[in-house]
Amino acid sequence: MAYFSQQLINGVVLGSIYGLIAIGYTMVYGIVGMINFAHGDIFMIGGFVALITFLILVSIGLTFVPVILLLVLLVAMAMTALYGWSVERIAYRPLRHSFRLAPMLSAIGMSFALSNFAQVAQGARVKPVPPIVTGGYTLFERSGFAVQLSNIQIIVVITTLVLLALFTYLVSRTRLGRDMRACEQDQTMAALLGVDVDRTISMTFVIGAALAAVAGMMYLLYYGLVDFFMGFVAGIKAFTAAVLGGIGSLPGAMLGGLSIGLIETMWSAYFSVEYKDVAAFSILIVVLIFLPTGLLGRPEVEKV
Amino acid sequence: MSAVPASSAAHDDILAVSGLTMRFGGIVAINDLSFTARRGEISALIGPNGAGKTTVFNCITGFYKPTSGDIRLTHSDGKSYVLQSLNDFRICKVAKVARTFQNIRLFPGLTALENLMVAQHNALMRASGFTLMGLLGMPGWRTAEKAAIDLSSYWLERIGLFDRADEAAGNLPYGDQRRLEIARAMCTEPALLCLDEPAAGLNARESGELNELLLSIRDDRGASILLIEHDMSVVMEISDHVTVLDYGVKIAGGTPQQVRDDPKVIAAYLGTDEETALAVMEGDA
């Protein structure tokens, strides 16, 4: 029981990170109907920006951890959002009215471009950081196994919850959210009502990238390392999460993220660590066979 | 912007289409069409199926770039815009032209209220200081948001949907969706409202309500309306001016009465020549 509780905590934390990345996939799919394969690498860039900002702040002598975390978060979000915006502007917008596969191929190219850029600019080796947030609580102890909840785990989950609340508010209550949903349903009509569709799409990429940056920073804090290749696997997992939850659905992305995180953690804990990815993807296949639109996806409605 | 001083002669015309030609490959959909729509009036564009009416609308609202010709819109302050050189959202934002479609194009997943709010994008955009201030909840934005809700409520009440404001637009009955679409177009505060077959699929009672709505839009809001319609009870009852198209060419224009008595128009609708049409008309009398 104690062991299970511990794995539950670990799974939820990992799932939160996947969920934050998955939202970016699902939002972009909702509004432009393409899979942004470069999104995983945007997450990786977010991790690197967080690392660099952290090192700069420490080297100028800042030691108060909450301030460091807040500054790192803001800088990472801003810089990564800029990357997200540029990727859309350079690689996707010119292909908007091209054939369906063109932006997807462009996205795969962008993914390689970003990871190679990080490899060349930052080196290919894994970059570790010393633990920034330490300490934690022992929740309970049973038959010699102590269930730990570390401070960093609390930070990850709380940050995710706060961002989700903000983001849900943004989409459901604000002008931008309304415009985004309108563009999602009928871009031509939205343009005829005076909505600048290109700008709305840009904002979608910016928001998705900012959320991925938060995930990147959380990853850095949680695992204490970044490398140029981490965007690939995390990106594929998050994409799986988005599909599992029902692509295009925002609560679905979060639910999918949590599911993938839990499956992976539980499988590693009870069966074998080597096969954890096999487990995650097998479950995806099974779910898609029985629920082709994912857990919370709506069936595709034919447009007239 | 493409604002140029308007010529004084055309001051009464809100829309002046001159020499409009639209070719799709070898097919000439519209051939050298010229007509005007007057400010504060309801102008109708009629013609048999395939006459090119919707193509004209698509040229006016920027869907098609005309092969040649000129579409000029003049605001009441004298500023005029060349519509074929503006693209997508600027047609609405700058030139203030709104349109509806033959088949309803509401945002089905948004509520009735949200549909009307999206249409007020530009007013809210200015007030929200391009998103940033809106996110911070600045007071200016709150006032603007409230004004937008007030305008939406006004229109919802006007079309009798106030009680269903929070229902998804796609779940409303067909007739309500039609009126909601017109209300949404009006929420953009257009100078010219283009309606593509607003009465299509409506029953007699509903199209009577539509007539009242359109007349009140003209009289109370001072909007100019350009209308494509097959339902003659709508066209004849509410239009101030009718232009008749056939095979992409204007064959008649005038008041509803003049057009109704024009043998060329009858001939086009019956698909015969003028003599047969005259014979039919005499037989009628």
Interface residues (C-beta under 8 A of the other chain):
Chain A: L170 T174 R175 L176 R178 D179 R181 A182 Q185 D186 T188 M189 A190 A191 L192 L193 G194 V195 D196 V197 M203 V304
Chain B: T61 F63 D88 F89 I91 C92 K93 A98 R99 F101 N103 R105 F107 P108 G109 L110 E114 M117 V118 A119 H121 N122 L124 M125 S128 T131 G134 L135 E145 R184 A185 T188
